[in-house]
Amino acid sequence: MSTYSSDISANESLQPRRLVAPLWHTALVLILLLATSIGGALTHHWTGSLTQRMASQHHSHIPMYALAALWEWLLLALVLWGTRLSGVSLRQLLGVHRAGAVEIWTDFAIAIGFWFASLLVLGAVAFLLRLAHLHPEDIRGVVTQIWIALSISAGICEELIFRGYLQQQFTALTRRISLGIAISAVFFGLSHGYEGASGMLLIVLYGSFFGILAYLRHSLRAGMFAHAWHDSVSGLVLYLGAHLLQRIPH
């Protein structure tokens, strides 16, 4: 049996009755997200594929990864400032807090199961996209940021921004949790411009899975675990794969 220790109700964390931030603030956040996405798409076009970048002098990209992590935390700070303007607490964005080691391990187990199930679905969708000649770049690159520190930042910041802030904001605007999940997932996909059109489509689907998980758990914790785990494992697999390819005689 879950133990709830929170100053908000489960229902309020799922479907807030009022906006979590001023509308102008949400518009500003969305503009910044889309502008960053466009910049990332252009950078990706100029510098080549993710695997190629990792295979060549990966140490030179560490400042780029650090800058990406810094930008995520700055964007999260902007989000928290906006929610504070409306008197909304961080606890409401995070959802219901379940205390105790058992609850933490439960969320972690759910995160691992969610991750495996999501990859199966995303892999099937990616296969269908290839059959339709849309050619997504690589299922391993979905919502991938490289290195564990950056992965943890993505797990915390992106879940708070997209499933905490935007999902609750659009839920309050539309009065429908399904639309809140769907709209925030669309912007989650659009914010990953470097993945290309078909890659963003997969990320929209992935974002909707995270939104549903947050809805079912009344909390972001399991989603944060799954997000950070996915990014860490994907980045390490790509890194090791790129170096193994370098050792193969041509």
matplotlib code that plots the C-alpha trace (Angstrom):
import matplotlib.pyplot as plt

x = [0.0, 1.4, 2.1, 1.4, 3.2, 2.4, 0.7, -1.2, -3.9, -3.3, -6.1, -4.6, -1.3, -2.9, -5.5, -4.8, -7.8, -5.8, -2.8, 0.5, 2.1, 1.1, 0.3, 2.9, 5.5, 4.4, 4.7, 8.2, 9.2, 7.9, 9.6, 12.9, 12.4, 11.6, 14.5, 16.9, 15.5, 16.0, 19.6, 20.2, 18.9, 21.2, 24.2, 23.5, 23.3, 26.7, 28.6, 27.2, 25.6, 25.8, 27.8, 30.3, 30.8, 31.3, 33.8, 36.1, 37.7, 34.8, 36.8, 36.4, 32.7, 32.7, 32.2, 29.2, 27.7, 28.3, 26.7, 23.7, 23.3, 23.7, 21.0, 18.6, 19.0, 18.6, 15.4, 14.2, 15.0, 12.9, 10.0, 10.2, 10.2, 7.0, 5.3, 6.3, 4.6, 1.3, 2.0, 2.5, 5.1, 7.7, 5.9, 2.9, 5.0, 6.7, 3.4, 2.6, 5.6, 5.8, 8.3, 10.4, 12.9, 10.2, 8.4, 11.6, 12.6, 9.0, 9.3, 12.7, 11.3, 8.4, 10.9, 12.9, 9.7, 8.5, 11.8, 11.8, 8.1, 8.7, 11.7, 9.7, 6.9, 9.3, 11.3, 8.1, 7.1, 10.6, 10.4, 7.1, 8.6, 11.4, 8.9, 7.2, 10.6, 10.7, 14.0, 14.2, 17.9, 18.4, 16.1, 19.1, 19.3, 15.8, 15.9, 19.7, 22.0, 25.5, 27.3, 25.8, 25.8, 24.0, 21.6, 20.7, 20.2, 17.9, 15.9, 15.3, 14.9, 13.0, 10.5, 9.9, 9.6, 7.5, 5.6, 5.5, 5.1, 3.8, 1.6, -0.1, -0.4, -2.1, -4.3, -5.5, -6.0, -8.0, -9.6, -8.6, -5.7, -5.5, -4.9, -2.4, -0.4, -0.8, 0.2, 3.2, 4.3, 4.1, 6.3, 8.7, 9.1, 9.4, 12.2, 14.4, 15.0, 18.4, 16.7, 15.0, 11.3, 10.8, 13.0, 10.8, 7.7, 9.1, 9.9, 6.4, 5.2, 7.9, 6.8, 3.2, 4.3, 6.1, 3.0, 0.8, 3.3, 3.2, -0.6, -0.8, 1.8, 0.6, 4.3, 7.4, 9.8, 9.5, 9.7, 12.8, 14.4, 13.4, 14.5, 17.9, 18.4, 17.5, 19.9, 22.7, 22.5, 21.9, 24.9, 27.2, 26.1, 26.7, 30.1, 31.3, 29.8, 31.6, 35.0, 34.5, 33.8, 37.1, 39.0, 37.5, 40.0, 38.8]
y = [0.0, 3.4, 6.0, 9.5, 12.3, 15.4, 18.7, 18.2, 15.7, 13.1, 14.6, 18.1, 16.8, 15.1, 17.7, 21.1, 23.5, 26.6, 27.5, 26.6, 29.8, 32.9, 32.2, 34.7, 32.7, 29.4, 31.1, 32.2, 28.7, 27.2, 29.8, 29.0, 25.3, 25.6, 28.0, 25.6, 22.7, 24.6, 25.4, 21.8, 20.6, 23.1, 22.0, 18.4, 19.0, 20.8, 18.3, 15.0, 12.0, 11.3, 8.1, 9.9, 12.6, 10.1, 8.2, 11.2, 13.0, 12.7, 14.7, 17.8, 17.6, 17.6, 21.5, 21.0, 18.4, 20.7, 23.6, 21.4, 20.4, 24.1, 25.2, 22.5, 23.7, 27.4, 26.5, 24.6, 27.7, 29.8, 27.3, 27.3, 31.1, 31.1, 28.7, 30.8, 33.8, 31.7, 30.4, 26.9, 24.8, 22.5, 19.7, 20.1, 19.7, 16.6, 15.1, 12.9, 12.0, 8.4, 8.1, 5.1, 2.8, 0.3, 3.1, 4.3, 0.7, 0.3, 3.3, 2.1, -1.3, 0.4, 2.6, -0.4, -2.2, 0.9, 1.4, -2.2, -2.0, 1.5, 0.3, -2.6, -0.3, 2.4, -0.3, -1.6, 2.0, 2.7, -0.5, 0.6, 4.0, 2.4, 0.3, 3.6, 4.9, 7.6, 6.3, 7.4, 8.0, 5.4, 4.2, 4.3, 8.0, 8.7, 11.4, 10.6, 13.0, 11.6, 10.9, 10.0, 13.5, 14.9, 12.0, 12.7, 16.3, 15.4, 13.0, 15.6, 18.8, 17.4, 15.5, 18.6, 20.9, 18.6, 16.3, 18.6, 22.1, 21.8, 18.8, 20.4, 23.7, 22.3, 20.1, 23.1, 25.0, 22.2, 20.7, 17.3, 15.2, 13.4, 16.7, 17.8, 14.6, 14.8, 18.5, 18.3, 15.2, 17.1, 19.9, 17.2, 15.9, 19.3, 20.2, 17.5, 18.9, 17.3, 13.9, 14.8, 14.7, 10.9, 10.9, 13.7, 11.6, 8.7, 11.1, 12.4, 8.9, 8.3, 11.6, 10.4, 7.2, 9.3, 11.5, 8.4, 7.0, 10.3, 10.2, 6.6, 7.1, 10.6, 11.4, 12.2, 10.0, 6.8, 8.8, 10.6, 7.2, 5.8, 8.9, 9.1, 5.3, 5.4, 8.3, 6.8, 3.3, 4.7, 7.0, 4.3, 1.8, 4.3, 5.3, 1.7, 0.8, 3.7, 2.6, -1.0, 0.1, 1.9, -1.3, -3.3, -3.5, -1.9]
z = [0.0, -1.0, 1.6, 0.5, 2.2, 0.2, 0.7, -2.6, -3.5, -6.3, -8.3, -8.1, -9.3, -12.3, -13.3, -11.8, -11.6, -12.5, -14.7, -13.2, -14.8, -16.8, -20.4, -21.6, -19.6, -21.3, -24.7, -23.8, -22.7, -26.0, -28.1, -26.4, -26.8, -30.5, -31.1, -29.4, -31.5, -34.7, -33.7, -32.8, -36.1, -38.0, -35.8, -36.4, -40.2, -40.1, -37.9, -39.1, -37.4, -33.7, -34.3, -36.5, -33.8, -31.1, -33.2, -33.7, -30.8, -28.4, -25.8, -27.9, -27.5, -23.6, -23.5, -25.8, -23.5, -20.5, -22.3, -23.1, -19.4, -18.3, -20.8, -19.4, -15.9, -16.9, -18.7, -15.6, -13.5, -15.9, -15.6, -11.8, -11.8, -13.9, -11.6, -8.6, -10.2, -10.0, -6.5, -7.7, -5.7, -7.0, -5.2, -7.4, -10.5, -9.1, -8.1, -5.1, -3.0, -1.8, 1.0, 1.9, 0.3, -0.9, -2.8, -4.4, -5.5, -6.8, -9.0, -10.2, -11.1, -12.9, -14.8, -16.0, -17.1, -18.8, -20.6, -22.1, -23.1, -24.7, -26.7, -28.1, -29.2, -30.6, -32.4, -34.1, -35.1, -36.4, -38.5, -39.9, -40.7, -42.6, -44.6, -45.4, -46.6, -43.8, -42.4, -38.8, -38.0, -35.2, -32.5, -30.1, -30.6, -29.3, -26.6, -26.2, -24.5, -24.0, -20.7, -17.4, -15.9, -18.9, -18.8, -15.1, -16.0, -18.9, -16.6, -14.0, -16.2, -19.1, -17.0, -14.9, -17.9, -20.2, -17.9, -14.8, -16.2, -19.8, -19.2, -16.2, -18.0, -21.0, -18.9, -17.0, -20.3, -22.0, -18.9, -20.3, -19.1, -22.5, -24.3, -21.7, -22.3, -26.1, -26.5, -24.2, -26.0, -29.3, -28.0, -26.5, -30.0, -31.6, -29.2, -30.6, -34.0, -34.4, -34.7, -38.0, -38.8, -38.4, -35.2, -33.8, -34.5, -32.5, -29.7, -29.7, -29.1, -26.4, -24.7, -24.6, -22.9, -20.3, -19.9, -19.3, -16.8, -14.9, -14.9, -13.7, -11.0, -9.9, -9.9, -12.1, -10.1, -12.2, -15.4, -14.2, -13.4, -16.9, -18.7, -17.1, -17.5, -21.2, -21.9, -20.0, -21.5, -25.1, -24.8, -23.5, -26.2, -28.9, -27.5, -27.2, -30.6, -32.3, -30.8, -31.7, -35.3, -35.3, -34.4, -37.3, -40.2, -43.4]

ax = plt.figure().add_subplot(projection="3d")
ax.plot(x, y, z, "-o")
ax.set_aspect("equal")
plt.show()
